[in-house]
Every structure is written in C-alpha cells, then in structure tokens.
C-alpha cells in the first residue's frame, strides 16, 4: 500500500478549495437570492398509503418512488461541489446568478417529470427515465445584452477548464420563434452528476418567467391540440419581443478537454482573475 497517496489527495483537495475560495473572494456574486438549498423532505408531499406517489392522474409505484428519492439524494450531495464552481464562474464572468436558492429541482417536480415520461413511453423503466433528467441541479447566469456573448464564452470556458464535460448545448437565439437563450448541460467530473446552466439576458429571463404558466398548461397530457397551438402562439409573441444580443447566435459549446490529473490545476491562477 502506498502510504503517500492519502496526503497527496488531501493536499490536492485543499489546493482546489483554496483556489475556489480565492475566486469567490474576489467579490460577492450578484445573486437574485443566494440562500442554502431547501431542506424539505424528499417526498415533497406525503406518499400514498402504498408507498407510491400520486398526483393529477400521474403515479409512481412504491419501488419507483423510492428510486426517485435516491436520485434526489445523490443530486443534493453532488450540488455541494458543483455550486462553488458555478458561483466562481459567475463572479469571474461578471454574471448575475439568478434564483440560486432554486438550484435543486423539487422532489415533487422530479416525480411529476418521471411519471409523465413513464406514461408517455409505455414499457420504459424508471431507471431509464431518470437517466434522461439533466436539471435536478440547475443554475441561471444572466448578463446585459451588451456583455452577454463575452460573458457566456468566459463562464462556459471556465466550467470546461475545471473539468466539467459539456454534454448538451442548445442555442436558440437564431430561431425565428419560441424560447430564446442558451441552455447547456454539463457532467461534473467527480460525481458524474448532470447539471443544467441556462445563459440569459434580463429580457430573455423575464420572457421565460412570463411564459412559464403557458408552458405548464401546454405540456399537460389533457390539453387539447387546439389549445396547445394557441399557447405556443402566445409564447412565440412574448419571445419575439426579446432583443438578440450581438453575436449570441454564434455561441457554441467549448471544446472538450482532457481531465487534469490534479483537480487544482483546472482552476485559473487567482492573479489572472478579473476584478469588477
């Protein structure tokens, strides 16, 4: 057994923590709310008498409900190491970190999503449905239109440099209708946890909030097709009024990087971090 392995690991972790602390210490991250994650029970609401989950015509069996609870618990543990990096990326790129207290998707919302997917795809297992969920941990970074494109480029580059793998990058700024923003999904290097980062301007975020109820009604299983089309037209009109930031249509995901042997090396030297 190599007796020097443990000290090295401790030193590496300490260096990583110190570097992140230095980045965060450059100044307070501008957040709409920066509270700790909620500590509500994993089940959201009391489970049924059978141990399952039932809501609005959707349901999970006791075994399925238990698997989703386990998924939620793992996401909560992973968030503790993901959030410091996202906060550092926000600070260095001069972003506002919007809705930070909502960075963990609620257990009830996750169960609704899983139950909906099981209903829409008969025969799909709960494990398969859970593998498609990438926003159990999620963040929103926001910049004014004039600094948006550079901000996205910087923040995404930092997340990649620190070992997070970009698994999905959806840029809808070029679309003539519908939602406007960049939505990205990342895989954390240590936990393997998927997490979502949305890149917005104040105007695109306001449009997203304004259309949320319309979207929720649109995706309900019982919404008639004519109403679905009407709801989509209303959303299109709201997003059509959102100005497109210069260069936003050309934003692409950072190139994938090979992981660094030492996690501390994935962080930029504090002396080079811009001070706002």
Secondary structure, DSSP 8 states (H G I E B T S, - for coil): --TTHHHHHHHHHHHHHHHHHHHHTTS--EES---------TTSS---TTS-EEETTEEE-HHHHHHHHHHHHHHHHHHHHHHHHHHHHHHHTT-EEETGGG-B--HHHHHHHHHHHHHHSTT--HHHHHHT---SBEEEEE--HHHHHHHHHHHHHHHHHTT-EEEEEEE-TT-SSS--SEEEEEE-TTT--EEEEEEE-HHHHHHHHHHHHHHHHHTSTT--HHHHHHHHHHHHHHHHTS---TTGGG----------SSGGGGS--GGGS---
